[in-house]
Amino acid sequence: MEQEQDSTTLTRRRAVTMGAAAAVGAVGVASLTACGGSSSSPAAPSSAAATDTAASGSGAAALAKLSDVPVGGVYVTKDASGAPLVLAQPTAGNVIGFSGKCTHLGCAVKADGAGGLKCPCHGSTYDATGKNTGGPSPAPLATVAVKVDGTNVVTG
């Protein structure tokens, strides 16, 4: 009888442990989903923009409309894979691209409203050329090849 009781106890412990693990897993998934949150940055390009670009002949998906990228400023969006991307237009018609991940710990940078970028995690700042101008970031933002194709900005 003692062996039967130990077997029952062991089965209960397994059930409790597995239930707890499932609960922790569900919380982890919910937490990861919550990390996405909302942002004041524009969303990824719409399928309409991609269709516009395909119609222009390049076949590349549009990252943004050229008119969305302010001359002398920055536009924060996402690339085709969903990674943060920064587009800047130093002079009219000349668009450059950068990774939108801070070089300190990889947080997504945000437009600062003054033509530059700021990392909300630890305060690193970048200018419209991707150069780090303050905070703990050790390097400028990585460049991303982009080009203007008609009225759109596409990967280059």
SENUKOL-11773 format. One record per atom (N, C-alpha, C, CB): x, y, z; residue in three letters. Coordinates in pm, whole numbers, plus 50000, padded with zeros to 5 digits. Glycine has a CB too. Example, Ala and Ser with C-alpha at 12.3 -4.5 7.8 and 13.67 -1.06 7.14 Angstrom:
2
513194943150780ALA/512304955050780ALA/513204967050780ALA/511314955350905ALA/512854977550708SER/513674989450714SER/512905000350787SER/514084994050572SER/
***
This chain:
156
500824988150000MET/500005000050000MET/500865012550000MET/499075000050119MET/501975012050074GLU/502855023650080GLU/503425026749942GLU/503995021350181GLU/503745016349865GLN/504275018249731GLN/503195024449640GLN/504765004849672GLN/501945020249655GLU/500855025949577GLU/500665040549609GLU/499555018249602GLU/500785044149737GLN/500625058049779GLN/501765066649722GLN/500605059149935GLN/502985061249725ASP/504125068649668ASP/503945070849518ASP/505435061049694ASP/503395061049449SER/503145062249305SER/502095073149278SER/502665048649248SER/501055073349360THR/500005083549345THR/500565097349374THR/498815080549439THR/501385098449478THR/501995111249513THR/502895116049399THR/502805110049643THR/503675106949344LEU/504575110349234LEU/503775115149113LEU/505455098349196LEU/502665108349083THR/501825112448971THR/501255126348993THR/500685102348950THR/500815129249116ARG/500285142549147ARG/501365153149132ARG/499705142849290ARG/502555150049181ARG/503655159849169ARG/503965162849023ARG/504935154449240ARG/503985152348941ARG/504225154448798ARG/503155163348736ARG/504285140948725ARG/501905160648771ALA/500805168548716ALA/500925183148758ALA/499445162748762ALA/501265185548886VAL/501415199248934VAL/502595205948864VAL/501605199449087VAL/503705198848852THR/504885204548788THR/504605207648641THR/506075194848800THR/503955198448571MET/503655200848430MET/502665212248414MET/503105188148365MET/501685213048503GLY/500725224148498GLY/501405237448521GLY/499625222148600GLY/502335237648618ALA/503075250048645ALA/503935254048526ALA/503955248448771ALA/504575244148464ALA/505405247048347ALA/504555252648233ALA/506155234448301ALA/503375246948213ALA/502485251948108ALA/502055266148138ALA/501275242948094ALA/501765269048264ALA/501355282648301ALA/502485292448279ALA/500905283048448ALA/503705288748316VAL/504865297548294VAL/505065299648145VAL/506145291548358VAL/504925289148066GLY/505065290547920GLY/504035300047863GLY/504945277047852GLY/502795299047909ALA/501735307947860ALA/502025322347897ALA/500385303747916ALA/502515324548019VAL/502865338048062VAL/504015343347978VAL/503235338348212VAL/504995334847948GLY/506115339047865GLY/505675343347727GLY/507135327947854GLY/504775335547666VAL/504265339047534VAL/503485352047540VAL/503375327847479VAL/502655353747645ALA/501905366247659ALA/502855377947678ALA/500915365347778ALA/503935375847753SER/504895386647776SER/505585390547647SER/505935382547880SER/505965380547567LEU/506625383647440LEU/505675391047347LEU/507125370847374LEU/504425387047347THR/503445393947264THR/503285408347310THR/502085386647268THR/503295410447440ALA/503115423847495ALA/504295432847462ALA/502915423347645ALA/505485427147442CYS/506655435347413CYS/506505442947283CYS/507895426647408CYS/505725437547190GLY/505545444347063GLY/504925457947081GLY/504695436046970GLY/503925458647166GLY/503275471247201GLY/502975480147082GLY/504115478747297GLY/502425491547112SER/502175501247005SER/503315511247004SER/500815508347024SER/503435518046897SER/504535527346880SER/504045539246801SER/505745520646810SER/504705550346821SER/504335562146744SER/504985561946607SER/504715574746820SER/505885552146585SER/506525551046455SER/505555545246355SER/507795542446463SER/505695548646229PRO/504805543246127PRO/504925528146118PRO/505105549545993PRO/503885521646075ALA/503875507146060ALA/504655503345935ALA/502435501846052ALA/504825490445918ALA/505505485345800ALA/504735489645675ALA/505645469845806ALA/505405490245564PRO/504745494645441PRO/503525486145412PRO/505705494045324PRO/502505492245355SER/501285485045321SER/501465477445192SER/500095494645309SER/500575467945169SER/500655460445045SER/500375469644925SER/499665448645046SER/499635480344948ALA/499375489744839ALA/500675496244795ALA/498355500544883ALA/501555499644891ALA/502835505444856ALA/503675495444778ALA/503595510144981ALA/503645482644821ALA/504395472344751ALA/503865470744609ALA/504315458944826ALA/502565471444593THR/501965470544460THR/502375482344375THR/500445469644470THR/502405494344436ASP/502835506144362ASP/504245504344308ASP/502765518644452ASP/505135498844390THR/506515497044348THR/506605486644238THR/507395493044466THR/505875475544255ALA/505915465244153ALA/505435470744020ALA/505065453144195ALA/504455479444025ALA/503925485543903ALA/504955494743838ALA/502645493243933ALA/505885500143920SER/506875509243864SER/507975501843790SER/507475517743974SER/508005488343806GLY/508945480643726GLY/510095474543802GLY/509495489143621GLY/510385478743926SER/511545473243995SER/511255459544054SER/512005482644103SER/510005456844092GLY/509655444244153GLY/510005443644301GLY/510335433144082GLY/510695453644354ALA/511055453844496ALA/509925459744577ALA/512355461844518ALA/509745454544698ALA/508695459644787ALA/509105473544837ALA/508455449944906ALA/508155482444842ALA/508415496044889ALA/508615495945040ALA/507255505544851ALA/509625503245086LEU/509845505245229LEU/509045517245277LEU/511345507245259LEU/508875526945189ALA/508125539145220ALA/507925547045093ALA/508865547845328ALA/507015556345098LYS/506865566144990LYS/507975576545011LYS/505415572944991LYS/508535581444905LEU/509565591744915LEU/509035603844992LEU/510055596044775LEU/507775607044971SER/507165618545038SER/507025616645190SER/505805621444978SER/507115604145239ASP/507055601545384ASP/508355605145455ASP/506725586945409ASP/509455605345380VAL/510775607745440VAL/511075622645431VAL/511885599245368VAL/511105629745544PRO/511325644245539PRO/512745647945497PRO/511025650445675PRO/512865658045413VAL/514185662945375VAL/514835668745500VAL/514105673845259VAL/516035664045532GLY/516755668445652GLY/516315661245779GLY/516565683145671GLY/515455651345766GLY/514955644245884GLY/514985629245866GLY/513545648645915GLY/514315622245957VAL/514315607745956VAL/512875602345956VAL/515085602246076VAL/512725590245907TYR/511455583145905TYR/511735569045957TYR/510815582845760TYR/511075565046064VAL/511285551846122VAL/510175542646075VAL/511325552646278VAL/510575531146022THR/509625521245970THR/510185507345997THR/509365523245818THR/509745497545922LYS/510265483845932LYS/510585478745793LYS/509245474446002LYS/511585469845785ASP/511905464045656ASP/510955452245627ASP/513395459345652ASP/511165445345518ALA/510275434445477ALA/510215423245579ALA/510715428945344ALA/511285421445659SER/511295410845759SER/510725415445893SER/512705405745779SER/510375428245903GLY/509825433646028GLY/510865439946119GLY/509135422746101GLY/512115440346077ALA/513175446446158ALA/513065461646149ALA/514565441746111ALA/513405468746259PRO/513345483346256PRO/514305489246152PRO/513655489146395PRO/513835499346083LEU/514605505645976LEU/514425520645982LEU/514185500245837LEU/515505528045960VAL/515455542645957VAL/515805547245816VAL/516435548946063VAL/514985556045763LEU/515265562245633LEU/515475577145658LEU/514095559745530LEU/516475582845593ALA/516755597145605ALA/516935602745465ALA/518025599845693ALA/516615615545450GLN/516735622345321GLN/517555635145344GLN/515325625645258GLN/518905633845342PRO/519745645545369PRO/519505657045270PRO/521205641545364PRO/519305653645144THR/518955663645042THR/517815657744959THR/520205667344951THR/517025666244899ALA/515865661744822ALA/516235651044720ALA/515215673544751ALA/515555639544729GLY/515775628644635GLY/516905619244670GLY/516035634144503GLY/517695622244773ASN/518805613844816ASN/518425607244948ASN/520125622244830ASN/518085594444944VAL/517655587345065VAL/518725577345107VAL/516305580045041VAL/518995576945237ILE/519935567445295ILE/519195559245401ILE/521175574745357ILE/519675547045426GLY/519005538245521GLY/519945533245629GLY/518395526645451GLY/519375530445746PHE/520135525445862PHE/519305515045935PHE/520525536945957PHE/519975506346004SER/519275497346095SER/518615505946202SER/520255486746159SER/517445501946246GLY/516745509246352GLY/517045503546489GLY/515255509146327GLY/518095495246500LYS/518475489246628LYS/519655496746687LYS/518805474246611LYS/519475501646809CYS/520545508646880CYS/521765499546892CYS/520075513347021CYS/522935505246874THR/524165497346881THR/524585494347024THR/525285504546809THR/523845499547123HIS/524155496447262HIS/523635482647298HIS/523555507147356HIS/522305480847299LEU/521715467947334LEU/520655463247235LEU/521115468747472LEU/520505470047123GLY/519605465347019GLY/518155469747030GLY/519645450947016GLY/517855479247118CYS/516485484347127CYS/516155492147000CYS/516305493347254CYS/514885492646965ALA/514455500046846ALA/514485515046875ALA/513035495646801ALA/515185522646792VAL/515265537146809VAL/513985543746761VAL/516485542846734VAL/513755555746808LYS/512565563646772LYS/513015577246721LYS/511595565146894LYS/512215583246634ALA/512475596946590ALA/512335606146710ALA/511505601246474ALA/513245615846724ASP/513205624746841ASP/512385637446818ASP/514605628546881ASP/511855639146698GLY/511055651046668GLY/511885662946625GLY/510245654746787GLY/513195661646632ALA/514085672646594ALA/515005668646478ALA/514925677146714ALA/514635658146406GLY/515435653846292GLY/516435642946324GLY/516155665346235GLY/516515638646449GLY/517445628046488GLY/516705616246547GLY/518455633446589GLY/517465607846616LEU/516915595646673LEU/517345594246819LEU/517375583346593LEU/516505587446896LYS/516825584847036LYS/516405570747071LYS/516125595247130LYS/517225564047149CYS/516905550647197CYS/516145552047328CYS/518205541847215CYS/514935546547336PRO/514145547847457PRO/514665539447574PRO/512715544147429PRO/515565530147548CYS/516035521247655CYS/517075527847746CYS/516625508647595CYS/518105533847688HIS/519185539547770HIS/519625553347725HIS/520365530347768HIS/518855559547634GLY/519105573447599GLY/520155576347494GLY/519485580447718GLY/520645566147423SER/521595568947315SER/520915577447209SER/522145555647252SER/521675586347148THR/521125595047044THR/521955593746917THR/521095609747092THR/521285596246805TYR/521905595446673TYR/521415607146589TYR/521585581846603TYR/522275611846497ASP/521825622446406ASP/521215616146281ASP/523005631946368ASP/520825624346186ALA/520155619546065ALA/521095612345968ALA/519505631145995ALA/522375611346003THR/523305603445922THR/523595589945987THR/524625611145900THR/522965587246103GLY/523175574746175GLY/524325574946273GLY/523395563846078GLY/525045586346280LYS/526185587646371LYS/525675588946514LYS/527075599746333LYS/526305581346608ASN/525895582746747ASN/526445595846803ASN/526385570646832ASN/525545603046871THR/525895616346923THR/525835617147075THR/524985626646863THR/525455606247140GLY/525405606447286GLY/524905593247341GLY/524515617647335GLY/525065591647471GLY/524615579547538GLY/525635568347528GLY/523305574947481GLY/525245556447571PRO/526195545347577PRO/526425537947445PRO/525735535647678PRO/525785541947337SER/525975534747211SER/527435535647167SER/525055540447100SER/528045524247132PRO/529465524147098PRO/529785527046952PRO/530045510947133PRO/528765527446866ALA/529025528746723ALA/527815534946654ALA/529365515046660ALA/528025539646531PRO/526885544746453PRO/525955533246414PRO/527375552146327PRO/524755536746369LEU/523805526646321LEU/524345520346193LEU/522405532946297LEU/524115507546177ALA/524565500346058ALA/523805505345936ALA/524385484946075ALA/524515507145825THR/523855511845703THR/523075500545636THR/524905517645605THR/522015504345567VAL/521185495145490VAL/521055501145351VAL/519765492845558VAL/521305493045250ALA/521235497945112ALA/519785500445071ALA/521905487945015ALA/519495512845033VAL/518175516644983VAL/518355525644861VAL/517335523945095VAL/517285526944784LYS/517335535944669LYS/515945541144640LYS/517915528644544LYS/515895551844565VAL/514615557744525VAL/514245551444391VAL/514705573544513VAL/512985546744384ASP/512465540844262ASP/511125547544234ASP/512315525244274ASP/511145557344147GLY/509925565044120GLY/509555573344242GLY/508755555844080GLY/508405570644298THR/507965578044417THR/508135570044546THR/506505582144402THR/508815558544536ASN/509015549844651ASN/510475548144687ASN/508405536344625ASN/510695544244813VAL/512025540344858VAL/511995525244871VAL/512435547344995VAL/512965518544809VAL/513035503844807VAL/514415499244851VAL/512715498244665VAL/514535486244880THR/515855481044914THR/516745482444793THR/515775466144960THR/518015484944817GLY/518915487644705GLY/520065478744705GLY/519375501444706GLY/
***
